[in-house]
Each structure stands twice: as C-alpha cells, then as structure tokens.
C-alpha cells in the first residue's frame, strides 16, 4: 500500500480522489438508467420482463416472478444447518439492537387548552433491494428487513436478481423468510427499483426503497427519489482505520483488506501517527493479498483507493477522519473511547483491536447499511426511523387561540399574507 505524509494538500487531493467513486460521477450511465425507469413507468410488466430476460433469466414471467412457498421450503433444505443457526443468532442481535430504536407518538398539553404532539405511523409498504452480483449477501437481507418489521411496516417486499436458471441463492431466501419479508420478487437492477417505485401489473408499488446495489441501482434510486423515499445513494464500500503505535499491524492490515475485497472501487485507508506502523501494515497487507481468495479484486482496490496516511499528530489524524467521513471507522489507539468523542463524521465506529469491521457486517446488531462517499456528514445508518413518518398534532382551545391571535395576525400581516391573518381574525368578530 502506498504511504503518504499527511498535510493539507494530500488531504484535499485524497478527498477529491475518493469522491470520483460517487454515483454522481458516472453520468455516462444516466441515459441508460433514465430509459429503463421511464419504460417501466409507462409499460409496466412488458418492460420489466424484457429487461429481466436480457439481464437475468429468460424463464421469468408473470407466473413465477413472485417466489413461491415451495421455493422457500426448498431453500431451507439446501441451506447448511450451521448457516441457518448463524443467521438466526445474527437476527436475534440485530432485532434486539433495533428494538431500542422504536419511537412512540407523544402529546403535551397545557392548562389553557393547547395540545401539541407528534403522531408516528409506519409506512404502508417498503421495498428492499438485495444485490446478487459478485457476492451473496444474506446479511444485507437481515439489515434491511428487520428495522422495517420493527417499525411496523404494513408490507415488506424484497427484490433480488435470480440466476440464468431462475433461482435465487437459497441463503438469501432463507434470510428473507426469517427476517419477515412478505413477498420476494425475482428481479434486479434499475428495472427492479423502477418496478417497486411505480408498481407494475405484477409488482406492488411501495413507499420507500432501501438497500445497496451497483451503479445502475444507485442511479435508479436517485431517479425515483421523490416518487418514493429512498435510504441514500450508496457508493462503493470503504473503511478507515485510525491507529497509533499501540496497534497490531497484522490486525490493521487484515481489517483494511476486509473491505477491499468487496470490489475494485472499495477504499481502504489507514491514518496513523506512527511511521513504523505504516510500514508494517503495508508489509502485512502484501502478505495477506497473496493468500486471500479474492486477491485480484483486493489488489485492484488497493491500487486504486488504498492509502496509508502518516499524520504529525493525533489531532491532524482525527481532522482527516472527519474530512473523509468514512462508512466504517475503526479506532485502534491507546485511548479509543477518548478519541471516539472527537469524531463527528462516520457511519459506524468500531472501538479497540477486537472490534473488527466484520463484527458489524454480520453479528453485533447495529445496521451495516451505512452512508458512503463522505455522506456520513449528514446521513446516518439505516434504522427504524427510516420506516416511519411523523405527523405534527396541533389543537388550540378558543382561550388559547385568543392569547396568541395578535402575534399570529401581526406575523402574517408582516409577511403581507392578509388571508392568513383573516383566518384568525374572523374567529373573534
């Protein structure tokens, strides 16, 4: 891995380089995605099946796009019993964590007759997208569906591409059933996003779409945002490790590569105050690459977006952490809890040498669907809050309104909105 001395120029250049991975920088695909979305909107099933036959499986049609109970039962027979037990243990942790996020409606009254509050309602329908390309992600199935189920969403559908034989990976089907998906559809890509956003003859329309995907999925989510709600426009995976001289270089190198193996655009960055650690981590990473199964992908990821940044001080290192705003942040320092308090921007924060990033991907409980490409500055991890909507509640008695009427009318007249003022005034004529 390349080692760079950290300064204002290198920090700025790195930030600009990382942002090249954003879906916003793949404009050459916009027209293709727009055409797919518009065709699904206008033609429904006809366009959906045309794209599905082209990209996934020619055998998918109106009779089998919806996964049957028989297919789900068959998946249970195919899944390794140990994997099923692991899925269930992971599901228990994810459910327990997200249960604590549940929020309730509230109301507040005053003696003069006002009632203010917030009414919280679950969404009627949510659509979950699960990729099916370079790897299989039953863990993402759990992370998407569990918070929606806890929020009380009325109907949860899942879309995921099938293979050329029309089959979905059995682990994905089992995870969906265990987490509580109501319906599973054999469709992928931009066409799946559009189908859930607008609805077709075979696919119901939803209110929100969540889940990661490739560039076509990301751009499709961007295109339908506003028609439906979306979680975010996800970019490639990323990890940033903040470490000092106390860190174990072998652990750090292993953790960096855990994200580099996702795809060639994934970023893996170490920010450290120790030149010795920087060199050791680079050496350990080279050794690991030679023996890992996805070494070609890992090497390309490191060549493209792998960095070791050496900072003069922990203050400079943490400033860089906040500037990059990484999806995953590991803090392996002498005082990780103290350093964590200075971090403002990160999707998920892992503290100490035993809290490696895959712990969050699979088992700990917090959601692994996280903001990428610096959007941790304003986005959060997927949560129960993403699947509810909030209505403000306002009630005023005549006595309470009379006390406030002069202020309301003055404010309205100051904005030259006399009809607003009149709406209050007529009640006291």
N, C-alpha and C positions, 0 to 999 in steps of 0.2 A: 504494500500500500504506500502511496506517496505521502511524504511527510512535509508539511508546510509550516513555516513560522507564522504565527497569527499576528496580524496587525489590521488596521482599518481597511487597507486596500485589499488584502487577501480575504477579509471577512465579507466585504462588499462583492468581490468577484465570485466568491463561493455562493453567496445568496443568489446572485443573478444566474449562475450556472445551474443551481438546483431548480430554480423556477422554470427552466427550459422543459422540465418534465411535466409541467402543468397541462391539463387538457386544453387550456386556453391557447396553447402554442401548437396545436395540431389542427390548424384551420383547413388543411388540405382534405380532412375528413368531414368537414361541416356539411358540404353539399350532399354527400352520400347519406349522412345521417338525417338531414332535413328531408330528403326524398323518401327515405324509409318511414319516417314519422308521419309525413303528410299522406302517404299512401295508406298506411294503417288507419289513420283518422278517416279517410274517405271511403276506403274499400273494405275495411274490417277483415274478416276471415280470409277473404280471397288473397289479399296481400300478405297476411300473416303466414298462411300456408305456403305461398310462393317462396317467401324468404326462408322459412323453415326447411323446405325441401332443398333449397340451394345451399344453405349453410350447415344444416344439421342432419336431417333424416327425411328421405322421400316417403317413408311409410306413415308419417304423422298426418292425421286428418281430423275431421270433426268428431270421429268416433273414438279416438284414442289420445287426443291431446291432453285430456284430463287423466291423470294417473288413477288407476282403479285400485280398489281394496285388495284385489288379487295380486297386483303388482307389489303393493306394500307388504303383504304377507310373504310373498316370495323373497323380498329383500331381507326380511327378518331371518329367513332360512339361510341366506347367503352370507350374512354378516358374521364375522368371527364373534363368538360369545364374549370373548375378552373385550373386544372393541365395544360391544353393546354395554357391558358393565362400565367401561370407561366413560362412554357417552352419558350414561345415567348419573355417574358420580360428578362429572363436569356440570351437567344440567342442574343438579342439586345446588352446587356452589353458585352458579350463575343466577338461578332463581332466588336464592337466599340474599344475594347482594342486591338484586334489582327490586326485591320486595321492599327494601328500605327506602327506595326512591318514590314509592307510591305517595301521592298527594291527594288531599281531600278538599272539597268545597268548604268555604268558610264565610261567615256572616258576622257583621259587627253592628250593633245598634247603639243609639244614644237616647237620653231621656226625652228630647224634644221631638222624637219621631222620625229619625232617619235610620235607614238600613242600607249598609253598603256591604258588598261581598264579592266573592268570585266563585262562579259555578264551573266545576271541572267535569268535562264529559269525554269519554273515549271516542276515538274516531270510529266511524261506522265500518270502514274497510281499509285494510293495509295490504300492500303488495311487497313481497320480499324477493330480491333478486340474488341468486346464488350462482357464481361463475362455474364453468365446467371445462376450462381450457387446459392450461399447463399442469394444474394440480386439482385435487378434490378437496373441498372444504366443508365437511360436516360441522366443524366448529363454528363457521360463519352462519350456518343454519340456526344453531342454538342462539347465537348472539343477536340475530335479527328477530327471531320469533318470540323469545322469552319476554323481553320488555313489552312487546305488543300485547302478548297474552296477559301479562300482569296489569297493564293499563286498562284492560277490558275491551279491547278492540272487538267489534262485532264479528268480523270475518277476516281471516288472515289467509291470503293465497300466496303461493310460492311459485316462482318461475325459475327454471334451470334447464339448460340445453341437454338434450339426450345425445347418445352416440349414433352412429350410422345404422345400428340395428334397432333404434328406437328405445333403448334402455337408458335409464338414469342410474348413476352409481348407487348401489344398494345402501352404502353408509349414509349418503345424503338423504335418501328416502326414509331410512330409519330415524335419523336425527330429526327430520321434519315431523314425523309422526310423534316421536317422544316429546318434542317441544310444543306441539299443539297446532300445527298447520291444519287449516280446514280443507284446502284444496291445493293440489300440486299440478302444475302445467309444464308440459314438455316444450319449452320454447326458450330461446336465448337471444342475446344481442340486443341491438337497438329496437328490433321489432317486438321483443318481449316487453320492453319498457313502454313503448307506444301502445301496445295492446292493453296493458294494465292502466295506462293513463286515460285512454279514450273509451276502452271497452270495445269488444267485438261481439259477434254472434255467439262465440264460444267462450270468451274470456270476460269476466265481470270487470267493471270499472272500479278503481279504488280511489281512496282519498290521499294516500301517501305511499311513496315508493322508497324503500331503503335497500342498502346492500351495495357492495363493491362490484366492479366489473372492468372490462378492458376499455380502451379509448372510445369505442363505439357506444358502449353502455353509458360511460360518463357523459358524452356529448348528447346522447338521447335524454338522459335525466335533466341535463341543462335545458334542452329544447322544450320539455314538457313542464318544467317548473313554472308554476303559476296556474296551469291547468290542474295539477295536483301539487301537493307538497313533496319535497324530497329531503333526504337527510343532509347530503352535501355532494359536491362533485369530487369524488375520490381520485387521487393520483396514485402513483406507484408507492409501494411500502418504503418505510425509512426508519432508521434507528440512529440515535446519537447517544454515545456513552461519554459521560463526564467522569474523569478519573484522575487521581493523583498518584504519587509514588507508592501508596499503600496497596494499589490494585494488583490483582494477579493477572499478568499479561495473557496467560493462556485462557482464562475465563473471558477476558475482554475480547480477544480475537474470536473466540467461539461465538460470543453473543453478536458481534458485528456480522459474522457470516450467516447467522440465523435469519437475518432479513435479506442479505444479499442474494440468497438462493431463490427468492420469490420470482424475480425477473431481472432482465438486463438493465432496467431503468431504476431499480431499487437503489437507495442510497444508504451507505454505512459510514458513519463518521465518528471518530474519536476526538474529543477535545481534552487535552491533558496539560498539566503544568510540569510534567516530567519528560525530558528528552530521552532518558533511559527507557522509560515505559514505552514511549513512542516507537523506538527501535525494536524493542522486544515484541510488542504487539504485531508490528509489521512482519517480523520473522515467523511468529506463531501462525499468523494468517496464511502465509505462504505454505507452511507445512500442512495446515488443515485443508487448503484448497486441493492439494494433491490426492487426498483420500476420500473426499466427500462425493456423494453420488451425483450432485448437480454442479460439478466443478466448472463446466463450461459457462453456465449461467452466472455462477458466483464470480468467476474471473472477469467476465464482461461487465458485471455490475461494479466490481471494484475498479476496473479500468476507467469506467465512465463516471462513477459517482462515489468512489471510495476515497476517503481522506483521513489523514491523521494531522490534527492541528495542535501545535505546541504554543501554549499561551505563557506570557510572562508572569501572570498572577491568576489566582482563582477568581478574582473579580472580573478580569478580562474573559476568562473562560465562561463564566456564568452569563456575562453580557452576550457572548456568542450563542450560548444556548437559547437565550431569549430572542435573539435575532433570527435564528434558524427556525425556532418553534416546531420542533420535530414531532412526528407522530408518536414515536416511542422514545422515552428518555430513561436511560439507566444512570444512576448516580452511585459510583463506586469510589468513595473518598473516605477520608478519616472520619468526617462528621456528615454523613449523608442526610440526616434529618435536618441539621442546621442549614446545609446547602440547599436542600429542597425548598426551604422557606423563602429563598431568594429567587426561585424560579417562577416566572409568571406565565410562560408560554410552553405548553407541552400537552400532547394528547393524553398520554398515560405515563406515570412516573414510577420507576422501579428502584427501590432503595436497597443498597447493600449488595455484597457479592453473591448472595444466594438467591436473589430475586431476578433471575434472568428473564428476558422478554418472553420466551415461550410459555412461561408460567401464566402470563396474561392472555396469550393466544388461546390457551386450551383449558385452563383449570381453575385459576384463582377465583373468578367470579365477575370482576369488572369487565365491561364490554370492550371487545377488541376492534370494534368498528369506530375508527378514530379519524380526526381531521389530519389532512396531509398538506404538503406544499406550503407550509407556513400559515395555514388557516387555523392552527391552534391558537393564534392571536385572538380569534373571535368565535370559533366553533368549539363544541365540546364532544365528548364521546357519546355515542348513541345511548339513549336512556329511556325510561318510562315516559318522561316528559315529552319525548318526540311523538308519542302516540295518543296524546290528549290535546284538547283545545279548551281554552278558558274564556268564559263569558263574564263580563263585569255586571254586577247586580246593583241597581240604584233604586231606592224608594225614599221619598220625602213626604212627610205629612204636610198639611196646609200650614201649620205653625212653623215648621222647619223651613219651608219654602219662603214664607213671609220674611223670616230673618235674613235670608240670602238674596232676596229679589233685587234689591238696589244694586248690589255688587254685580249680579248677573246682567242686569239691564245696562249698567254702565259699561261693563266689559264689552257687551255686544255692540252697543252704540259706538264705542271707541273703534271697533273694527268695521263700522259702517254696515253692520248687519241688523237692520232695524226689525226685520221679521223675527229674528231670534229674540230680540228684546220684547217684541209684542207678544210672543208666545207665553212669556211670564206675566207681562202686564195685564192681559185680558183676564187672568185668574183673580185679579184683585179689583176689578172695576165694579 
